[in-house]
Amino acid sequence: MKVRAIGGYNQVGKNMTAVEVEDGIVLIDMGYDMEEVVEEDNEIEELNTKETIELGAIPDDSKIHDKKEKVKAIIIGHGHLDHVGAVPKLAGSYDCPILATPFTMSVLKRMVEQDKKNLNNKMIEMEPGDTYQASDSIEIEFVNITHSIPGAVMPVVHTDEGTLVYGLDNRLDDDPVLGEKPDYERMRELGEEGVKVFIGDSTRVDEPGRVMSESIVETELKHTIDQAYQDNGGVFITTFSSHIERLTSILKANDGRRKVALIGRSLKEYTNSAEELGMIDLSDVEVVSYWNETNELLEEISKERDEWLVVCTGHQGEPGAALTRMAKGEYPMEIQEGDNVIFSSSIIPSPLNRASRYRLDKMIKRAGGRVISEVHVSGHSKREDCRDLLLMLKPEKLIPSHGSTEMAAHHATLAREEGYTLNEDVFIVENGNTVDL
């Protein structure tokens, strides 16, 4: 077995891994580098595949092009853009099916349509617990996991040369707002059956303790919104567009007290998929994304600020997002004295995101608005969650991923505490490296 680190092993984003055995190759995830996408101001769809690779926005899969015929399946673990965004650019090069859960597949199909690419890949929807025979000796299994998006799974690649478990991204939430808790029973069974290698999420492994449940944020949101409404001003909430659990909690906390508007392209796309699958009810919600309809709605809201709850894009301070444009005065409705701006999100750890959020916070405060940050729990496991996964799966080898080299080193330190040895059964790799097992 060879594990090829194509993307996501030097940074948070641009995830892609190839698992090669004698009988074939399986590709797991094809994602964007979100910083490069933000820099391009949502014009990635206009670039061809070669241009997007040269920009650094998607993984460079050229090293496996000479083995294209060996690729048996493309697996997408969940619908975040840093895991699925590059599929319209890259998947068409491979004559194989794409495997994903129904929600992830819905998100993917919308992306393909927007990118104006004609993918001929067969698209196979799988539920947690389902398996797919990719070749004579390769079987794909989906194990239920919780994250900050519906339809997240932990893909397992069973082969004659051993079993690989792909653990990006996850949060061990025993009381999720949507869906079922992680399938701990199956994870422990896998550990007993034998896991050759585990690719583990390193994003928050340096943070002590465990990630809190999403249900706790639901309570915190209710309190935060209650307090904001007492000021009788404008109330704005920004969160991850794909976080359907969080959006559900926001609607529940509002409890019909104000009219609700969802503003932003990514919010519209993700909630459309969620509504189609019965995950959220938007029948009484205004959802807009295009410039003209956004202007028209915000002009209406500006005349009755105390009657609306505005949920919008811009939680990372992205220059082209709705919240940033309101803070800059580019829309008919601007942030003003007495407004509450709630960030139901955390800053994705990178210098660009930190700088963008700093600028946005300054603009909001300068306009007289109040910034309420971190009404949020992460979708990524912290140190003790990562330890729990190691103890359940008991892998022979660990490859940290989804983070910088420093983050991977923290994961390796945790593994050492559980008896693993660096460069013997823990491997810190960079994009382009291959681990030959």
C-alpha positions in Angstrom: 0.0 0.0 0.0 1.2 3.5 -0.9 -0.4 6.7 0.5 0.2 9.7 -1.8 -0.1 13.1 -0.1 -1.4 15.3 -2.9 -3.0 18.1 -1.0 -3.9 19.2 2.6 -0.6 18.1 4.2 1.0 21.5 4.4 -2.1 23.6 5.1 -5.7 23.7 6.2 -7.4 23.1 2.8 -6.8 21.7 -0.7 -7.3 18.2 0.5 -6.6 15.2 -1.7 -5.1 11.8 -1.0 -4.4 8.8 -3.2 -4.4 5.3 -1.8 -2.6 2.8 -4.1 -2.5 -1.0 -3.9 -1.7 -3.5 -6.6 -5.3 -3.8 -7.7 -6.0 -0.1 -8.1 -6.0 3.4 -6.8 -8.7 5.2 -4.8 -8.7 9.1 -4.6 -10.1 10.6 -1.4 -11.3 14.3 -1.6 -10.6 17.0 -4.1 -10.7 20.4 -2.4 -10.0 24.1 -2.8 -7.3 26.1 -1.1 -9.9 28.5 0.3 -7.4 31.4 0.6 -6.7 31.4 -3.1 -10.4 31.1 -3.9 -11.1 34.2 -1.7 -8.3 36.1 -3.3 -9.9 35.4 -6.7 -13.2 36.9 -5.4 -15.3 33.9 -6.6 -14.0 33.8 -10.1 -12.5 30.3 -9.9 -15.3 28.9 -12.1 -14.0 31.0 -15.0 -10.5 29.4 -14.9 -9.7 26.1 -16.6 -8.1 23.3 -14.7 -4.5 24.1 -15.7 -4.9 27.8 -14.7 -6.5 26.8 -11.3 -3.6 24.4 -10.5 -1.0 27.0 -11.4 -2.8 29.5 -9.2 -2.5 27.0 -6.3 -6.2 26.9 -5.7 -6.6 23.1 -6.3 -4.3 20.1 -5.8 -1.7 19.2 -8.4 -2.6 15.6 -9.3 -0.1 15.4 -12.2 2.0 12.7 -10.5 -0.8 10.2 -10.8 -1.8 11.0 -14.4 0.3 8.2 -15.7 -1.7 5.8 -13.6 -5.2 7.2 -14.5 -6.4 3.8 -15.6 -5.8 2.4 -12.2 -8.1 4.8 -10.4 -11.2 2.9 -9.3 -13.2 5.5 -7.3 -13.2 9.1 -6.1 -14.5 9.4 -2.5 -15.8 12.7 -1.1 -16.0 12.6 2.7 -18.2 15.7 3.1 -19.4 18.8 1.3 -17.0 21.5 2.5 -15.2 23.3 -0.4 -11.8 22.4 0.9 -12.8 18.8 0.3 -15.1 18.9 -2.7 -14.4 22.2 -4.5 -11.9 20.8 -7.0 -14.1 17.9 -8.2 -15.5 19.9 -11.2 -11.9 20.7 -12.3 -10.2 17.3 -11.7 -12.7 14.4 -11.6 -13.4 14.3 -15.3 -9.8 13.1 -15.9 -10.6 9.8 -14.3 -12.9 7.1 -15.7 -14.4 6.1 -12.4 -17.4 6.8 -10.1 -17.7 9.5 -7.5 -19.0 8.2 -4.1 -20.6 10.6 -1.6 -23.6 10.9 0.8 -26.8 12.4 -0.6 -26.2 15.9 0.9 -22.6 16.0 -0.3 -23.7 14.8 -3.8 -26.3 17.5 -4.0 -23.7 20.1 -3.1 -21.3 18.6 -5.7 -23.9 18.6 -8.5 -24.6 22.3 -7.9 -20.9 23.0 -8.1 -20.5 21.1 -11.4 -23.5 23.0 -12.8 -22.0 26.4 -11.8 -18.6 25.4 -13.2 -20.2 24.5 -16.5 -18.2 21.3 -16.7 -19.7 18.1 -18.1 -18.6 15.3 -15.9 -19.2 11.8 -17.2 -18.3 10.2 -13.9 -21.1 8.0 -12.5 -22.3 9.6 -9.2 -23.1 7.0 -6.6 -24.9 8.0 -3.4 -24.1 6.1 -0.2 -25.4 6.3 3.3 -23.3 5.7 6.5 -23.0 1.9 6.8 -23.1 1.3 3.0 -20.2 -0.4 1.2 -19.1 -0.3 -2.5 -16.9 -2.8 -4.3 -14.5 -0.7 -6.3 -12.4 -3.6 -7.6 -11.8 -7.3 -6.8 -9.7 -6.4 -3.7 -10.9 -2.8 -2.8 -14.1 -2.2 -0.8 -15.2 1.3 0.3 -17.2 1.7 3.5 -18.8 4.8 4.9 -18.8 5.1 8.7 -21.0 7.8 10.3 -19.2 10.7 11.9 -20.2 14.2 13.1 -18.9 17.5 11.7 -20.1 21.0 11.1 -22.0 19.9 7.9 -24.7 17.2 7.2 -23.7 14.0 5.5 -20.1 13.8 6.9 -18.6 10.3 6.9 -15.4 8.6 7.8 -14.4 6.7 4.6 -12.7 3.3 5.1 -10.7 1.6 2.3 -10.5 -2.1 2.8 -7.9 -3.8 0.6 -6.0 -7.1 0.5 -3.0 -5.1 1.6 -4.7 -3.7 4.7 -7.4 -1.2 5.8 -7.0 2.6 5.7 -9.3 4.9 7.7 -9.6 8.5 6.5 -10.4 10.8 9.4 -10.8 14.3 7.9 -12.8 16.2 9.3 -14.6 15.2 12.5 -16.1 16.2 15.8 -17.2 13.6 18.3 -20.6 15.0 19.1 -22.9 12.7 21.1 -25.8 15.1 21.0 -25.9 16.6 17.5 -28.7 19.0 16.5 -29.1 17.1 13.2 -28.4 13.5 12.4 -26.9 10.6 14.4 -24.0 10.6 16.8 -20.7 8.9 15.6 -20.7 5.2 15.0 -18.4 4.3 17.9 -19.3 0.7 17.8 -18.1 0.3 14.2 -14.9 2.3 14.9 -14.1 -0.1 17.8 -14.9 -3.1 15.5 -12.5 -1.7 12.9 -9.8 -1.4 15.6 -10.3 -5.1 16.5 -10.3 -6.2 12.9 -7.0 -4.3 12.3 -6.4 -0.8 10.8 -3.1 -0.5 8.8 -3.1 3.3 8.6 -5.2 6.1 9.9 -5.1 9.6 8.3 -6.0 11.9 11.2 -7.3 15.4 11.4 -4.6 17.8 13.0 -6.4 21.1 12.8 -7.2 21.5 16.5 -5.1 18.7 18.1 -3.0 21.3 19.9 -6.0 22.5 21.8 -6.6 20.7 25.1 -9.8 18.8 26.1 -12.7 17.9 23.8 -15.0 19.8 21.5 -18.4 20.7 23.0 -21.6 19.5 21.4 -23.5 21.6 18.9 -26.5 21.4 21.3 -24.6 23.7 23.7 -24.2 26.4 21.0 -28.0 26.2 20.4 -28.5 27.3 24.0 -25.8 30.0 23.8 -27.3 31.4 20.5 -30.7 31.7 22.1 -29.3 33.8 25.0 -27.2 35.9 22.6 -30.1 36.7 20.3 -32.4 37.4 23.2 -29.9 40.0 24.5 -29.4 41.5 21.0 -33.1 42.0 20.4 -33.4 44.0 23.6 -31.3 46.8 22.0 -34.0 47.2 19.3 -31.5 47.7 16.6 -30.2 45.8 13.6 -29.1 42.2 14.3 -26.7 40.4 12.0 -25.4 36.8 12.3 -22.7 35.3 10.2 -21.7 31.7 10.2 -20.4 29.0 7.9 -22.9 28.6 5.0 -22.7 24.8 5.1 -23.4 24.7 8.8 -27.1 23.6 8.5 -27.2 22.6 12.2 -26.2 26.1 13.2 -28.7 27.7 10.8 -31.4 25.5 12.2 -30.5 26.7 15.7 -30.6 30.3 14.6 -34.1 29.9 13.3 -35.2 28.1 16.4 -33.7 30.9 18.6 -35.5 33.5 16.6 -38.7 31.7 17.2 -40.7 33.9 14.7 -39.9 37.1 16.6 -38.3 38.7 13.6 -38.5 38.2 9.8 -35.4 36.4 8.7 -33.2 37.0 5.6 -30.4 34.8 4.3 -28.0 36.8 2.2 -25.1 35.4 0.2 -24.4 33.0 -2.7 -22.9 30.2 -0.6 -25.8 30.4 1.9 -28.3 30.0 -0.9 -26.5 27.1 -2.4 -26.0 25.0 0.7 -29.5 25.7 2.1 -31.1 24.8 -1.2 -29.5 21.3 -0.9 -30.5 21.1 2.7 -34.1 22.1 2.0 -34.4 19.6 -0.8 -33.5 16.8 1.6 -35.8 18.0 4.4 -33.1 19.2 6.7 -34.3 22.8 7.1 -37.5 24.7 6.6 -37.1 28.0 4.8 -40.7 28.6 3.8 -40.8 31.8 5.9 -37.3 33.0 5.1 -36.1 35.4 2.4 -33.1 34.0 0.6 -31.1 36.2 -1.9 -27.7 36.1 -3.5 -27.7 38.2 -6.7 -26.7 41.8 -6.5 -30.0 43.3 -7.6 -32.2 41.2 -5.3 -29.8 41.7 -2.4 -29.9 45.5 -2.9 -33.7 45.5 -3.1 -34.2 43.4 0.1 -31.6 45.3 2.1 -33.2 48.6 1.1 -36.5 47.2 2.6 -34.8 45.9 5.7 -33.0 49.3 6.3 -36.4 51.0 6.8 -37.5 48.5 9.5 -34.2 47.4 11.1 -35.7 46.3 14.3 -38.0 43.8 12.6 -35.4 41.7 10.8 -32.7 39.2 11.6 -30.1 39.2 8.9 -28.0 36.0 8.4 -25.2 36.7 6.0 -21.9 35.5 4.6 -18.6 37.0 5.7 -17.6 35.2 8.9 -13.9 35.2 7.8 -14.0 38.9 6.7 -13.9 37.9 3.1 -13.7 41.1 0.9 -16.6 40.1 -1.4 -19.0 38.7 1.3 -22.3 40.4 2.2 -21.3 41.4 5.8 -18.0 43.1 4.6 -19.9 45.0 1.9 -22.5 46.2 4.4 -19.7 47.3 6.7 -18.1 49.2 3.8 -21.4 50.9 2.9 -21.6 49.2 -0.5 -25.3 48.1 0.1 -28.4 50.2 0.9 -28.2 48.9 4.5 -25.1 49.7 6.5 -23.9 48.8 10.0 -24.7 51.6 12.4 -24.8 52.6 16.1 -26.8 50.2 18.1 -26.4 47.2 15.8 -25.3 43.8 17.0 -23.1 41.7 14.8 -22.8 38.0 16.0 -20.0 35.8 14.7 -21.3 32.3 15.1 -18.0 31.0 13.8 -14.3 30.8 14.5 -11.4 32.1 12.4 -9.9 29.4 10.2 -6.3 29.5 11.4 -4.3 31.3 8.7 -2.7 34.7 8.5 -5.0 35.9 5.7 -8.2 35.0 7.6 -6.9 36.6 10.8 -6.0 39.8 9.0 -9.4 39.9 7.1 -11.4 39.4 10.3 -9.4 42.1 12.1 -10.2 44.6 9.4 -13.9 43.7 9.4 -14.1 43.9 13.2 -12.5 47.4 13.0 -15.0 48.6 10.4 -18.0 47.3 12.3 -16.8 49.0 15.6 -15.9 52.2 13.8 -19.5 52.3 12.5 -20.9 52.0 16.0 -21.8 48.3 15.9 -21.1 45.8 18.6 -19.1 42.7 17.7 -20.0 39.4 19.5 -17.5 36.7 18.6 -17.1 33.0 19.0 -20.7 31.9 19.6 -19.4 28.6 18.2 -17.9 25.2 18.7 -15.4 23.8 16.2 -16.2 21.0 13.8 -12.6 19.7 14.3 -11.6 17.3 17.1 -9.4 18.7 19.9 -6.6 16.8 21.7 -8.7 14.3 23.7 -11.0 13.6 20.8 -8.0 12.8 18.7 -6.7 10.5 21.4 -10.1 8.7 21.6 -10.0 8.0 17.9 -6.5 6.5 18.2 -7.6 4.3 21.1 -10.7 3.1 19.2 -9.1 2.5 15.8 -5.7 1.3 17.1 -4.0 1.9 13.8 -0.6 0.4 13.0 0.5 3.7 11.4 -0.7 7.3 11.7 -0.4 10.0 9.1 -1.4 13.5 10.4 -3.2 15.7 7.8 -5.4 18.7 7.5 -3.0 21.3 8.8 0.5 22.8 8.8 3.6 20.9 9.7 3.4 22.4 13.2 -0.1 21.0 13.6 1.0 17.6 12.4 3.9 17.7 14.9 1.3 18.2 17.7 -0.5 15.1 16.5 2.7 13.2 16.4 3.4 14.2 20.0 0.0 12.9 21.1 0.7 9.7 19.3 4.0 9.3 21.1 2.1 9.5 24.4 0.2 6.4 23.2 3.3 4.4 22.3 3.9 5.4 18.7 7.3 6.4 17.3 8.0 9.1 14.8 9.2 7.9 11.4 8.5 4.3 12.5 4.7 4.3 12.8 4.0 8.1 12.6 4.8 9.9 9.4 4.8 13.7 9.0 4.6 14.3 5.3 4.3 17.2 2.8 2.3 17.6 -0.4 3.9 15.5 -3.0 5.3 12.9 -0.6 4.5 9.2 -0.7 4.4 6.9 2.3 5.2 3.3 1.1 3.7 0.9 3.6 
